[in-house]
Amino acid sequence: MFPPFKVRVSGLDKKAKYILLMDIVAADDCRYKFHNSRWMVAGKADPEMPKRMYIHPDSPATGEQWMAKPVAFHKLKLTNNISDKHGF
């Protein structure tokens, strides 16, 4: 995904292991387009695709590892192709 989603994690137990994942859900049932420097409703959205969660490839890792630096989801691939097994 470009630009990659990055997040700083804090408050974890340094020794415990954690799995980080991303789940993206629709905010409403509208389709949007970017026009004149803003997002505008452009009709009704397509039916929702089957739910998928993206597990960060460094998972599982200790809290200490997750908190050491920003976590980037640069390998995340967004797609509307339901046949794509690697997309989200």
NUVEX-914755 format. One record per atom (N, C-alpha, C, CB): x, y, z; residue number from 1; residue in three letters; atom name. Coordinates in nm, 2 decimals. Each point is the difference from the previous one (the first is absolute). Glycine has a CB too. Layout:
N
((X; Y; Z); NUM; ALA; CA)
...
This chain:
88
((0.09; -0.12; 0.00); 1; MET; N)
((-0.09; 0.12; 0.00); 1; MET; CA)
((0.09; 0.12; 0.00); 1; MET; C)
((-0.19; -0.12; 0.12); 1; MET; CB)
((0.16; 0.22; -0.20); 2; PHE; N)
((0.08; 0.12; -0.01); 2; PHE; CA)
((-0.09; 0.12; 0.02); 2; PHE; C)
((0.16; -0.11; -0.16); 2; PHE; CB)
((-0.13; 0.20; 0.25); 3; PRO; N)
((0.11; -0.01; 0.10); 3; PRO; CA)
((-0.03; -0.10; 0.10); 3; PRO; C)
((0.06; 0.24; -0.04); 3; PRO; CB)
((0.05; -0.30; 0.10); 4; PRO; N)
((-0.03; -0.11; 0.10); 4; PRO; CA)
((-0.06; 0.06; 0.12); 4; PRO; C)
((0.19; -0.13; -0.09); 4; PRO; CB)
((-0.28; 0.05; 0.15); 5; PHE; N)
((-0.06; 0.03; 0.13); 5; PHE; CA)
((0.10; -0.03; 0.11); 5; PHE; C)
((-0.24; -0.05; -0.08); 5; PHE; CB)
((0.27; 0.15; 0.16); 6; LYS; N)
((0.10; -0.02; 0.11); 6; LYS; CA)
((-0.07; 0.04; 0.13); 6; LYS; C)
((0.20; 0.04; -0.15); 6; LYS; CB)
((-0.16; -0.11; 0.26); 7; VAL; N)
((-0.06; 0.02; 0.13); 7; VAL; CA)
((0.11; -0.02; 0.11); 7; VAL; C)
((-0.24; -0.07; -0.09); 7; VAL; CB)
((0.23; 0.15; 0.19); 8; ARG; N)
((0.09; -0.02; 0.12); 8; ARG; CA)
((-0.08; -0.07; 0.10); 8; ARG; C)
((0.14; 0.20; -0.04); 8; ARG; CB)
((-0.08; -0.31; 0.10); 9; VAL; N)
((-0.07; -0.08; 0.10); 9; VAL; CA)
((0.06; 0.03; 0.14); 9; VAL; C)
((-0.06; -0.18; -0.17); 9; VAL; CB)
((-0.02; 0.19; 0.27); 10; SER; N)
((0.05; 0.02; 0.14); 10; SER; CA)
((-0.09; -0.07; 0.10); 10; SER; C)
((0.09; 0.23; -0.07); 10; SER; CB)
((-0.04; -0.24; 0.19); 11; GLY; N)
((-0.08; -0.06; 0.11); 11; GLY; CA)
((0.00; -0.15; 0.00); 11; GLY; C)
((-0.13; 0.20; -0.01); 11; GLY; CB)
((0.21; -0.27; -0.07); 12; LEU; N)
((-0.01; -0.15; -0.01); 12; LEU; CA)
((0.10; -0.05; 0.11); 12; LEU; C)
((-0.06; 0.00; -0.25); 12; LEU; CB)
((0.03; -0.13; 0.29); 13; ASP; N)
((0.09; -0.07; 0.09); 13; ASP; CA)
((0.12; -0.04; -0.09); 13; ASP; C)
((-0.19; -0.09; 0.15); 13; ASP; CB)
((0.31; 0.14; -0.11); 14; LYS; N)
((0.12; -0.02; -0.08); 14; LYS; CA)
((0.03; -0.15; -0.03); 14; LYS; C)
((0.09; 0.21; 0.10); 14; LYS; CB)
((-0.12; -0.30; -0.01); 15; LYS; N)
((0.03; -0.14; -0.01); 15; LYS; CA)
((-0.11; -0.08; -0.07); 15; LYS; C)
((0.14; 0.02; 0.20); 15; LYS; CB)
((-0.26; 0.03; -0.20); 16; ALA; N)
((-0.11; -0.08; -0.06); 16; ALA; CA)
((0.01; 0.01; -0.15); 16; ALA; C)
((-0.15; 0.05; 0.20); 16; ALA; CB)
((0.09; -0.16; -0.27); 17; LYS; N)
((0.00; 0.00; -0.15); 17; LYS; CA)
((-0.14; 0.05; -0.04); 17; LYS; C)
((0.17; -0.19; -0.01); 17; LYS; CB)
((-0.16; 0.27; -0.10); 18; TYR; N)
((-0.12; 0.05; -0.06); 18; TYR; CA)
((-0.01; -0.02; -0.15); 18; TYR; C)
((0.00; 0.18; 0.18); 18; TYR; CB)
((-0.12; -0.19; -0.24); 19; ILE; N)
((-0.02; 0.00; -0.14); 19; ILE; CA)
((-0.07; 0.13; -0.04); 19; ILE; C)
((-0.02; -0.26; 0.00); 19; ILE; CB)
((0.08; 0.33; -0.09); 20; LEU; N)
((-0.06; 0.12; -0.05); 20; LEU; CA)
((-0.07; -0.03; -0.13); 20; LEU; C)
((0.17; 0.15; 0.11); 20; LEU; CB)
((-0.29; -0.10; -0.12); 21; LEU; N)
((-0.08; -0.02; -0.13); 21; LEU; CA)
((-0.08; 0.13; -0.03); 21; LEU; C)
((-0.01; -0.25; 0.04); 21; LEU; CB)
((-0.03; 0.26; -0.17); 22; MET; N)
((-0.08; 0.11; -0.04); 22; MET; CA)
((-0.12; -0.05; -0.06); 22; MET; C)
((0.20; 0.14; -0.05); 22; MET; CB)
((-0.31; -0.08; 0.08); 23; ASP; N)
((-0.13; -0.03; -0.05); 23; ASP; CA)
((-0.07; 0.13; -0.05); 23; ASP; C)
((-0.03; -0.20; 0.16); 23; ASP; CB)
((0.00; 0.20; -0.28); 24; ILE; N)
((-0.06; 0.13; -0.06); 24; ILE; CA)
((-0.15; -0.03; -0.03); 24; ILE; C)
((0.22; 0.07; -0.10); 24; ILE; CB)
((-0.31; 0.02; 0.15); 25; VAL; N)
((-0.14; -0.02; -0.02); 25; VAL; CA)
((-0.06; 0.13; -0.06); 25; VAL; C)
((-0.01; -0.16; 0.20); 25; VAL; CB)
((-0.10; 0.14; -0.27); 26; ALA; N)
((-0.06; 0.12; -0.06); 26; ALA; CA)
((-0.07; 0.09; 0.10); 26; ALA; C)
((-0.04; -0.14; -0.20); 26; ALA; CB)
((0.05; 0.27; 0.19); 27; ALA; N)
((-0.06; 0.09; 0.09); 27; ALA; CA)
((-0.15; 0.02; -0.03); 27; ALA; C)
((0.22; 0.12; 0.02); 27; ALA; CB)
((-0.26; -0.14; -0.14); 28; ASP; N)
((-0.14; 0.01; -0.04); 28; ASP; CA)
((-0.02; -0.08; -0.13); 28; ASP; C)
((-0.02; 0.23; 0.11); 28; ASP; CB)
((-0.09; -0.22; -0.17); 29; ASP; N)
((-0.03; -0.07; -0.13); 29; ASP; CA)
((0.01; 0.08; -0.12); 29; ASP; C)
((-0.15; -0.15; 0.13); 29; ASP; CB)
((0.24; 0.25; -0.13); 30; CYS; N)
((0.01; 0.09; -0.11); 30; CYS; CA)
((0.14; -0.02; -0.08); 30; CYS; C)
((-0.14; 0.17; 0.12); 30; CYS; CB)
((0.14; -0.14; -0.24); 31; ARG; N)
((0.12; 0.01; -0.08); 31; ARG; CA)
((0.04; 0.14; -0.01); 31; ARG; C)
((-0.06; -0.20; -0.14); 31; ARG; CB)
((0.19; 0.23; 0.14); 32; TYR; N)
((0.05; 0.13; 0.00); 32; TYR; CA)
((0.10; 0.03; -0.11); 32; TYR; C)
((-0.03; 0.00; 0.25); 32; TYR; CB)
((0.04; 0.12; -0.29); 33; LYS; N)
((0.10; 0.04; -0.10); 33; LYS; CA)
((0.07; 0.13; 0.05); 33; LYS; C)
((-0.13; -0.11; -0.20); 33; LYS; CB)
((0.25; 0.13; 0.16); 34; PHE; N)
((0.07; 0.12; 0.04); 34; PHE; CA)
((-0.01; 0.10; -0.11); 34; PHE; C)
((0.17; -0.13; 0.14); 34; PHE; CB)
((-0.24; 0.25; -0.11); 35; HIS; N)
((-0.03; 0.10; -0.10); 35; HIS; CA)
((0.02; 0.13; 0.06); 35; HIS; C)
((-0.16; -0.15; -0.12); 35; HIS; CB)
((0.22; 0.24; 0.05); 36; ASN; N)
((0.03; 0.14; 0.05); 36; ASN; CA)
((0.06; 0.00; 0.14); 36; ASN; C)
((-0.19; 0.08; -0.14); 36; ASN; CB)
((0.29; -0.16; 0.16); 37; SER; N)
((0.07; -0.01; 0.12); 37; SER; CA)
((-0.08; -0.04; 0.12); 37; SER; C)
((0.14; 0.18; -0.09); 37; SER; CB)
((-0.24; -0.26; 0.07); 38; ARG; N)
((-0.08; -0.06; 0.11); 38; ARG; CA)
((-0.07; -0.12; -0.04); 38; ARG; C)
((-0.03; 0.23; 0.10); 38; ARG; CB)
((-0.01; -0.31; -0.01); 39; TRP; N)
((-0.07; -0.13; -0.02); 39; TRP; CA)
((-0.15; 0.03; -0.01); 39; TRP; C)
((0.18; -0.13; 0.12); 39; TRP; CB)
((-0.24; 0.08; -0.22); 40; MET; N)
((-0.15; 0.02; -0.02); 40; MET; CA)
((-0.06; -0.14; -0.02); 40; MET; C)
((0.04; 0.23; -0.10); 40; MET; CB)
((-0.17; -0.24; 0.14); 41; VAL; N)
((-0.07; -0.12; -0.02); 41; VAL; CA)
((-0.03; -0.02; -0.15); 41; VAL; C)
((-0.11; 0.02; 0.23); 41; VAL; CB)
((0.13; -0.14; -0.28); 42; ALA; N)
((-0.01; -0.03; -0.14); 42; ALA; CA)
((-0.09; -0.12; -0.02); 42; ALA; C)
((0.22; 0.10; -0.05); 42; ALA; CB)
((-0.32; -0.12; 0.13); 43; GLY; N)
((-0.09; -0.11; -0.01); 43; GLY; CA)
((0.01; -0.10; 0.11); 43; GLY; C)
((0.01; 0.04; -0.25); 43; GLY; CB)
((-0.08; -0.15; 0.22); 44; LYS; N)
((-0.01; -0.11; 0.10); 44; LYS; CA)
((0.12; -0.09; -0.02); 44; LYS; C)
((-0.25; 0.01; 0.01); 44; LYS; CB)
((0.31; -0.06; 0.10); 45; ALA; N)
((0.12; -0.08; 0.00); 45; ALA; CA)
((-0.04; -0.14; -0.06); 45; ALA; C)
((0.10; 0.12; 0.20); 45; ALA; CB)
((0.01; -0.19; -0.25); 46; ASP; N)
((-0.02; -0.14; -0.04); 46; ASP; CA)
((-0.03; -0.08; 0.12); 46; ASP; C)
((0.16; 0.03; -0.19); 46; ASP; CB)
((-0.21; -0.15; 0.18); 47; PRO; N)
((-0.02; -0.09; 0.11); 47; PRO; CA)
((0.13; -0.03; 0.07); 47; PRO; C)
((-0.20; -0.10; -0.11); 47; PRO; CB)
((0.20; 0.09; 0.24); 48; GLU; N)
((0.12; -0.03; 0.08); 48; GLU; CA)
((0.06; -0.13; -0.04); 48; GLU; C)
((-0.08; 0.13; 0.19); 48; GLU; CB)
((0.22; -0.13; -0.20); 49; MET; N)
((0.07; -0.12; -0.03); 49; MET; CA)
((0.01; -0.08; 0.13); 49; MET; C)
((0.13; 0.11; -0.18); 49; MET; CB)
((-0.09; -0.24; 0.17); 50; PRO; N)
((0.02; -0.08; 0.12); 50; PRO; CA)
((0.11; 0.07; 0.09); 50; PRO; C)
((-0.07; -0.21; -0.12); 50; PRO; CB)
((0.05; 0.20; 0.25); 51; LYS; N)
((0.09; 0.06; 0.09); 51; LYS; CA)
((0.14; -0.07; 0.00); 51; LYS; C)
((-0.19; 0.07; 0.15); 51; LYS; CB)
((0.29; 0.01; -0.15); 52; ARG; N)
((0.14; -0.05; 0.01); 52; ARG; CA)
((0.07; 0.09; 0.10); 52; ARG; C)
((0.00; -0.09; -0.24); 52; ARG; CB)
((0.09; 0.03; 0.32); 53; MET; N)
((0.09; 0.08; 0.09); 53; MET; CA)
((0.14; -0.02; -0.05); 53; MET; C)
((-0.16; -0.03; 0.20); 53; MET; CB)
((0.24; 0.14; -0.19); 54; TYR; N)
((0.14; -0.01; -0.04); 54; TYR; CA)
((0.08; -0.01; 0.12); 54; TYR; C)
((-0.04; 0.14; -0.21); 54; TYR; CB)
((0.11; -0.25; 0.22); 55; ILE; N)
((0.09; -0.02; 0.12); 55; ILE; CA)
((0.14; 0.05; -0.04); 55; ILE; C)
((-0.13; -0.21; 0.08); 55; ILE; CB)
((0.18; 0.29; 0.01); 56; HIS; N)
((0.14; 0.06; -0.03); 56; HIS; CA)
((0.10; -0.11; -0.01); 56; HIS; C)
((-0.06; 0.21; 0.12); 56; HIS; CB)
((0.15; -0.21; -0.22); 57; PRO; N)
((0.09; -0.11; -0.02); 57; PRO; CA)
((0.10; -0.02; 0.11); 57; PRO; C)
((-0.03; 0.04; -0.24); 57; PRO; CB)
((0.05; 0.05; 0.33); 58; ASP; N)
((0.09; -0.02; 0.11); 58; ASP; CA)
((-0.07; -0.06; 0.12); 58; ASP; C)
((0.13; 0.20; -0.07); 58; ASP; CB)
((-0.26; -0.23; 0.06); 59; SER; N)
((-0.07; -0.06; 0.11); 59; SER; CA)
((0.03; -0.15; 0.00); 59; SER; C)
((-0.19; 0.17; -0.02); 59; SER; CB)
((0.19; -0.23; 0.14); 60; PRO; N)
((-0.01; 0.07; 0.13); 60; PRO; CA)
((0.14; 0.05; 0.04); 60; PRO; C)
((-0.19; -0.15; 0.07); 60; PRO; CB)
((0.19; 0.26; 0.01); 61; ALA; N)
((0.12; 0.06; 0.05); 61; ALA; CA)
((-0.03; 0.05; 0.14); 61; ALA; C)
((0.08; 0.06; -0.23); 61; ALA; CB)
((0.03; -0.04; 0.31); 62; THR; N)
((-0.02; 0.05; 0.13); 62; THR; CA)
((-0.04; 0.15; 0.01); 62; THR; C)
((0.18; -0.17; 0.07); 62; THR; CB)
((-0.24; 0.20; 0.04); 63; GLY; N)
((-0.04; 0.14; 0.01); 63; GLY; CA)
((0.12; 0.10; -0.01); 63; GLY; C)
((-0.18; -0.07; 0.15); 63; GLY; CB)
((0.30; 0.02; -0.10); 64; GLU; N)
((0.12; 0.08; -0.01); 64; GLU; CA)
((0.03; 0.03; -0.15); 64; GLU; C)
((0.09; -0.10; 0.22); 64; GLU; CB)
((-0.10; 0.00; -0.31); 65; GLN; N)
((0.03; 0.01; -0.14); 65; GLN; CA)
((-0.10; 0.10; -0.06); 65; GLN; C)
((0.10; -0.24; -0.01); 65; GLN; CB)
((-0.23; 0.22; 0.04); 66; TRP; N)
((-0.10; 0.09; -0.06); 66; TRP; CA)
((0.02; 0.14; 0.04); 66; TRP; C)
((-0.16; -0.19; -0.01); 66; TRP; CB)
((0.20; 0.22; 0.13); 67; MET; N)
((0.01; 0.14; 0.05); 67; MET; CA)
((0.13; 0.06; -0.04); 67; MET; C)
((-0.15; -0.06; 0.19); 67; MET; CB)
((0.25; -0.01; -0.24); 68; ALA; N)
((0.13; 0.05; -0.03); 68; ALA; CA)
((0.00; 0.10; -0.11); 68; ALA; C)
((0.09; -0.21; 0.08); 68; ALA; CB)
((-0.18; 0.20; -0.18); 69; LYS; N)
((0.00; 0.09; -0.11); 69; LYS; CA)
((-0.14; 0.00; -0.06); 69; LYS; C)
((0.24; -0.05; -0.05); 69; LYS; CB)
((-0.27; 0.15; -0.04); 70; PRO; N)
((-0.14; 0.00; -0.06); 70; PRO; CA)
((-0.02; -0.13; -0.08); 70; PRO; C)
((0.01; 0.25; -0.01); 70; PRO; CB)
((-0.13; -0.30; 0.02); 71; VAL; N)
((-0.04; -0.13; -0.08); 71; VAL; CA)
((-0.05; 0.05; -0.13); 71; VAL; C)
((-0.05; -0.13; 0.21); 71; VAL; CB)
((0.10; 0.08; -0.32); 72; ALA; N)
((-0.04; 0.04; -0.13); 72; ALA; CA)
((-0.07; -0.12; -0.07); 72; ALA; C)
((0.18; 0.17; -0.02); 72; ALA; CB)
((-0.30; -0.14; -0.04); 73; PHE; N)
((-0.07; -0.11; -0.08); 73; PHE; CA)
((0.03; 0.02; -0.15); 73; PHE; C)
((-0.18; -0.01; 0.18); 73; PHE; CB)
((0.31; 0.02; -0.21); 74; HIS; N)
((0.04; 0.03; -0.14); 74; HIS; CA)
((-0.03; -0.12; -0.10); 74; HIS; C)
((0.17; 0.16; 0.09); 74; HIS; CB)
((-0.19; -0.28; -0.04); 75; LYS; N)
((-0.03; -0.11; -0.09); 75; LYS; CA)
((-0.15; -0.02; -0.02); 75; LYS; C)
((0.21; -0.11; 0.08); 75; LYS; CB)
((-0.29; 0.19; -0.01); 76; LEU; N)
((-0.14; -0.01; -0.02); 76; LEU; CA)
((-0.05; 0.03; -0.14); 76; LEU; C)
((-0.03; 0.06; 0.24); 76; LEU; CB)
((-0.05; -0.14; -0.30); 77; LYS; N)
((-0.05; 0.03; -0.14); 77; LYS; CA)
((-0.15; 0.01; 0.01); 77; LYS; C)
((0.19; -0.13; -0.11); 77; LYS; CB)
((-0.24; 0.25; 0.06); 78; LEU; N)
((-0.14; 0.02; 0.00); 78; LEU; CA)
((-0.05; -0.03; -0.14); 78; LEU; C)
((0.01; 0.18; 0.17); 78; LEU; CB)
((-0.12; -0.25; -0.18); 79; THR; N)
((-0.06; -0.04; -0.13); 79; THR; CA)
((-0.15; -0.02; 0.01); 79; THR; C)
((0.21; -0.12; -0.06); 79; THR; CB)
((-0.28; 0.13; -0.05); 80; ASN; N)
((-0.14; -0.03; 0.00); 80; ASN; CA)
((-0.02; -0.13; -0.08); 80; ASN; C)
((-0.06; 0.24; 0.02); 80; ASN; CB)
((0.16; -0.32; -0.05); 81; ASN; N)
((0.00; -0.12; -0.07); 81; ASN; CA)
((-0.02; -0.12; 0.11); 81; ASN; C)
((0.14; 0.09; -0.20); 81; ASN; CB)
((-0.26; -0.15; 0.21); 82; ILE; N)
((-0.02; -0.10; 0.10); 82; ILE; CA)
((0.08; -0.13; -0.03); 82; ILE; C)
((-0.23; 0.10; 0.04); 82; ILE; CB)
((0.28; -0.11; -0.16); 83; SER; N)
((0.08; -0.12; -0.04); 83; SER; CA)
((0.14; 0.01; 0.05); 83; SER; C)
((-0.15; -0.04; -0.19); 83; SER; CB)
((0.20; 0.16; 0.22); 84; ASP; N)
((0.13; 0.03; 0.04); 84; ASP; CA)
((0.02; -0.05; 0.15); 84; ASP; C)
((0.02; 0.20; -0.16); 84; ASP; CB)
((0.06; -0.31; 0.18); 85; LYS; N)
((0.02; -0.06; 0.13); 85; LYS; CA)
((0.10; 0.08; 0.08); 85; LYS; C)
((-0.06; -0.22; -0.09); 85; LYS; CB)
((0.13; 0.31; 0.03); 86; HIS; N)
((0.10; 0.08; 0.07); 86; HIS; CA)
((-0.04; 0.14; 0.03); 86; HIS; C)
((0.17; -0.14; -0.10); 86; HIS; CB)
((-0.28; 0.18; 0.05); 87; GLY; N)
((-0.05; 0.14; 0.02); 87; GLY; CA)
((-0.10; 0.00; 0.12); 87; GLY; C)
((0.02; 0.05; -0.24); 87; GLY; CB)
((-0.04; 0.08; 0.28); 88; PHE; N)
((-0.09; 0.02; 0.12); 88; PHE; CA)
((-0.11; 0.09; -0.05); 88; PHE; C)
((0.19; -0.02; 0.16); 88; PHE; CB)
